[in-house]
Amino acid sequence: MKDMRLKDLKQEAMRKTVWTSLILVLILSCNSDSEDIIPNVRFTATINLDDPEYSGRIIFIVKRDGLNPRVGVNGVAVYRFSNLEYYAFDLMCTHEHETSGYFFVEQMEKDDFTLKCPECGSEFRINNEYGSVMKGPAAWPLKKYKTSVSGNYLRIWN
């Protein structure tokens, strides 16, 4: 009777070890996503939409400055969907570049909805809420930030 109880305890311990190992392997083998590729920078930026740099524009870039010392990793691209809805995406390319350093997407032409990485050639569309990859090798969309509008001010944050 005592041997049977000991045997049952050993089997239970073995099952727990197998399940724990399986869960650990699954967690460690998951692919990273764009959240892992782009550093998570906490910030809140307030943009005056009456500023001539942003007023009436459908697309504009917000860089770090005295009023907004932290805006994404090195700035954000903003698309005005409507007067009350804006999409904001980090300017950092989501492709894992082989050389060191970050690579930032650029607007191809003024008022173009496509941003391009000069290093890898990846292209992203920002006229939708996803920052979708249009052309690789990047596999992940641009990192999106939250936005809200109050009066003539656009707030962007992470």
C-alpha positions in Angstrom: 0.0 0.0 0.0 2.8 2.4 0.9 4.7 1.5 -2.3 1.6 2.2 -4.4 1.2 5.6 -2.8 4.9 6.4 -3.4 4.6 5.3 -7.0 1.5 7.5 -7.6 3.3 10.6 -6.1 6.3 10.0 -8.4 4.0 9.7 -11.5 2.3 12.9 -10.5 5.6 14.7 -10.0 6.7 13.5 -13.4 3.5 14.7 -15.1 4.0 18.2 -13.6 7.6 18.3 -14.7 6.6 17.3 -18.3 3.8 19.9 -18.4 6.0 22.7 -17.0 8.7 21.9 -19.5 6.3 21.8 -22.4 4.8 25.2 -21.4 8.3 26.7 -21.0 9.3 25.5 -24.5 6.2 26.9 -26.1 6.8 30.3 -24.4 10.4 30.5 -25.4 9.8 29.4 -29.0 7.2 32.0 -29.8 8.2 34.5 -32.5 8.8 38.1 -31.5 6.4 40.8 -32.8 6.8 44.5 -33.6 6.4 45.3 -29.9 9.7 43.5 -29.3 11.5 44.9 -32.3 10.7 48.6 -31.5 11.9 49.8 -28.0 9.0 50.6 -25.8 9.4 54.3 -25.1 6.9 55.9 -22.8 5.8 59.4 -23.8 3.0 61.9 -24.2 3.2 64.5 -26.9 0.7 67.4 -27.4 0.5 68.9 -30.9 -1.1 72.2 -31.6 -3.0 71.5 -34.9 -3.2 75.3 -35.6 0.6 75.3 -35.9 1.5 76.0 -39.6 3.7 72.9 -39.7 0.6 70.7 -39.1 -2.4 72.8 -39.9 -4.5 71.4 -42.8 -2.0 68.6 -43.5 -3.2 65.1 -44.0 0.2 63.6 -43.2 2.9 65.2 -41.0 6.0 64.1 -39.1 6.4 65.0 -35.5 10.1 65.1 -34.4 11.6 65.6 -31.0 11.8 69.3 -30.0 11.7 71.5 -27.0 8.0 71.0 -26.6 8.1 67.3 -27.3 11.5 65.9 -26.1 10.2 62.3 -26.3 8.1 61.4 -29.3 8.4 57.7 -30.1 11.9 56.4 -30.7 12.9 59.3 -32.9 9.6 60.8 -34.0 6.2 59.7 -35.4 4.3 59.9 -38.7 0.8 61.1 -38.3 -2.1 60.5 -40.7 -5.3 62.5 -40.3 -8.2 60.2 -41.1 -10.8 62.8 -40.1 -10.9 65.9 -37.9 -11.3 63.7 -34.8 -9.4 60.6 -35.8 -5.6 60.5 -36.3 -3.2 57.5 -36.7 0.3 57.8 -35.3 3.1 55.4 -36.1 6.8 55.2 -35.0 9.3 56.2 -37.6 11.5 53.2 -36.8 11.6 50.4 -39.4 10.4 47.0 -38.0 12.9 45.0 -40.1 15.8 43.5 -38.1 18.7 45.1 -39.7 22.1 43.3 -39.7 24.1 46.5 -39.1 24.0 48.1 -35.7 21.8 51.1 -35.1 18.2 52.0 -35.8 16.8 52.8 -39.2 14.0 55.2 -39.6 11.4 55.3 -42.4 11.0 58.4 -44.4 8.2 59.9 -46.4 8.8 59.1 -50.1 7.1 62.2 -51.4 5.2 65.1 -49.8 1.7 64.0 -48.8 2.5 60.4 -49.9 0.9 57.7 -47.7 3.9 55.5 -48.1 7.0 55.6 -45.8 10.1 53.8 -46.9 13.2 52.6 -45.0 16.3 53.8 -46.9 18.3 50.8 -45.5 16.2 47.8 -46.4 13.7 49.2 -48.8 10.7 48.2 -46.8 7.6 50.3 -47.5 4.7 51.0 -45.1 1.3 52.5 -45.7 0.0 54.9 -43.0 -3.4 55.8 -44.4 -5.0 53.0 -42.4 -5.0 52.2 -38.8 -2.4 49.4 -39.2 0.8 50.9 -40.7 0.8 47.9 -43.0 3.9 46.5 -44.8 3.4 47.1 -48.5 6.9 45.8 -49.5 9.4 43.8 -47.5 11.7 42.5 -46.2 10.0 43.9 -43.0 7.4 41.4 -41.8 5.8 43.6 -39.1 3.7 46.8 -39.4 4.9 50.1 -38.0 4.4 50.5 -34.2 1.1 52.3 -33.6 0.6 54.9 -30.9 -2.6 56.1 -29.2 -4.1 59.4 -30.2 -6.9 61.7 -29.1 -8.1 65.1 -30.1 -9.4 67.9 -27.8 -10.2 71.2 -29.4 -7.2 72.1 -31.6 -4.8 69.8 -29.8 -3.7 66.3 -30.8 -2.4 64.1 -28.0 -0.1 61.1 -28.9 1.0 58.7 -26.3 2.2 55.2 -25.5 
